[in-house]
Amino acid sequence: MTGEKPAVASREGALAHRAREATGDWLWSAFTWDVFITLTFSADAVSLRLAARRFKSFARRLAAKRLRRHVRIAWFVDLQRRGVPHFHVLLGALDEDPRRVELADMDGLWRWGDALARPYDGRGAAFYGLRGHRHWDINVACPRPAACRRPKGCLFAPGPWPTPGGLTL
């Protein structure tokens, strides 16, 4: 009997891994990504809830104050060795928008630690993370133009953002 449990667990693990890879492949091929960013916190104690609120604030400021347009955003969060959350983020313009997201658009927006931004080229850590080693969430950061002001949220991304740990902001 003990021999059967690992086989079932490894089969379920393999299925989960293939599902994450398929999701990553879809994210990679269905959208154009311009920038990959890693956002870290300088504080030693940051809760997941606070991290999620600050991340959402960053995304909204990017859309409203820098780009003045909607921006597609995909992210995953994990813990640093010191136990503090940090974000891995892909940014891209909506398909209808010919303007790209530029590295200069990121300057000074992340106020709570370090932000390492680089062009996304479909290789390296972002690509391998996207291929399924992590769970990615995807949404649209809204600049809140008059056309999007509605009770349920943005025209392109209605409803609350998904956040780590099942929290809703």
C-alpha positions in Angstrom: 0.0 0.0 0.0 2.8 2.4 0.8 4.1 2.0 -2.7 0.8 3.2 -4.2 0.6 6.5 -2.4 3.8 8.0 -4.0 2.6 6.9 -7.5 -0.7 8.7 -7.0 1.0 11.7 -5.5 3.5 11.9 -8.3 0.8 11.4 -11.0 -1.2 14.3 -9.4 2.0 16.3 -9.2 2.8 15.6 -12.8 -0.8 16.6 -13.9 -0.6 19.8 -11.9 2.8 20.6 -13.4 1.6 20.0 -17.0 -1.5 22.2 -16.2 0.8 25.0 -15.0 3.0 24.6 -18.0 0.0 24.8 -20.4 -1.2 28.0 -18.6 2.3 29.5 -18.9 2.5 28.6 -22.6 -0.9 30.2 -23.2 0.1 33.4 -21.3 3.4 33.5 -23.2 1.9 33.0 -26.7 -1.5 34.8 -26.3 -0.1 38.2 -25.2 2.8 40.5 -26.0 4.9 41.3 -22.9 7.3 44.3 -22.9 8.8 44.5 -19.4 9.7 42.0 -16.7 10.1 43.4 -13.1 11.0 42.0 -9.8 9.6 44.1 -6.9 11.1 43.6 -3.4 10.3 45.2 0.0 13.0 46.8 2.1 11.1 46.2 5.4 11.8 43.0 7.2 8.2 42.3 8.1 5.5 42.8 5.4 2.3 40.8 5.5 0.9 39.3 2.4 -2.2 41.6 2.6 0.0 44.7 2.8 2.2 43.5 0.0 -0.8 42.9 -2.2 -2.2 46.4 -1.5 1.1 48.0 -2.3 1.4 46.0 -5.5 -2.1 47.0 -6.6 -1.2 50.6 -5.8 1.9 50.4 -7.9 -0.1 48.9 -10.9 -2.8 51.6 -10.7 -0.2 54.4 -10.4 1.6 53.0 -13.5 -1.6 53.0 -15.5 -3.0 56.3 -14.3 0.1 58.6 -13.8 2.7 57.3 -16.1 1.0 55.6 -19.0 -2.5 57.2 -18.8 -3.9 54.0 -20.4 -4.7 50.4 -19.5 -1.9 48.0 -19.1 -1.9 44.2 -19.1 -0.2 42.8 -16.0 0.7 39.3 -15.0 2.3 38.4 -11.7 3.3 35.8 -9.2 4.4 36.3 -5.6 6.7 34.2 -3.6 8.7 34.6 -0.4 12.3 35.7 -0.2 14.7 33.8 2.1 13.9 36.3 4.9 10.2 35.5 4.6 9.1 38.7 3.0 6.9 38.5 -0.2 8.2 39.8 -3.5 6.6 40.0 -6.9 7.6 38.9 -10.4 5.7 41.0 -12.9 5.1 41.1 -16.7 3.8 44.2 -18.2 2.4 44.7 -21.7 0.1 47.0 -23.6 -3.4 45.9 -24.5 -3.6 44.3 -27.9 -5.6 47.3 -29.3 -2.8 49.7 -28.2 0.2 50.0 -30.5 2.2 51.8 -27.8 4.6 49.6 -25.8 5.4 49.8 -22.1 8.9 51.2 -21.7 11.5 50.7 -18.9 11.5 54.5 -18.3 7.8 54.2 -17.3 8.9 52.3 -14.1 11.2 55.0 -12.6 10.4 55.8 -9.1 7.0 54.0 -9.0 7.9 51.3 -6.5 8.4 53.2 -3.2 8.7 50.3 -0.8 12.0 48.7 -1.8 13.9 47.7 -4.9 12.5 47.3 -8.4 14.6 45.6 -11.0 13.1 46.1 -14.5 14.3 44.8 -17.8 12.9 44.2 -21.2 11.1 40.9 -21.6 12.7 38.9 -24.3 11.0 35.5 -23.8 14.0 33.9 -22.2 15.5 33.7 -18.7 13.8 33.7 -15.3 10.5 35.3 -16.5 10.1 32.7 -19.3 10.8 29.7 -17.0 8.5 31.1 -14.3 5.9 31.7 -17.0 6.3 28.1 -18.2 4.7 26.8 -15.1 7.0 26.9 -12.1 4.8 29.4 -10.4 1.1 30.3 -10.4 0.6 33.5 -12.4 -2.4 35.8 -12.0 -3.3 38.2 -14.8 -5.4 41.4 -14.9 -5.5 44.8 -16.4 -4.3 47.9 -14.5 -6.8 50.7 -15.1 -6.1 54.4 -15.3 -9.8 54.9 -14.3 -10.9 57.1 -17.2 -14.5 58.2 -17.2 -15.4 55.3 -19.6 -14.3 52.8 -16.9 -15.9 54.3 -13.8 -18.6 51.7 -13.0 -19.5 50.1 -9.7 -18.1 46.7 -10.6 -14.7 48.0 -11.7 -12.9 48.6 -14.9 -14.4 48.0 -18.4 -11.5 45.7 -19.2 -11.1 44.1 -15.8 -14.4 44.1 -13.8 -14.5 42.9 -10.2 -11.8 42.6 -7.6 -8.2 41.6 -8.3 -7.1 38.2 -7.3 -4.4 38.3 -4.6 -2.1 35.9 -3.0 -3.5 33.6 -0.4 -7.1 34.1 -1.6 -7.4 37.7 -0.3 -9.6 40.0 -2.3 -8.7 43.7 -2.6 
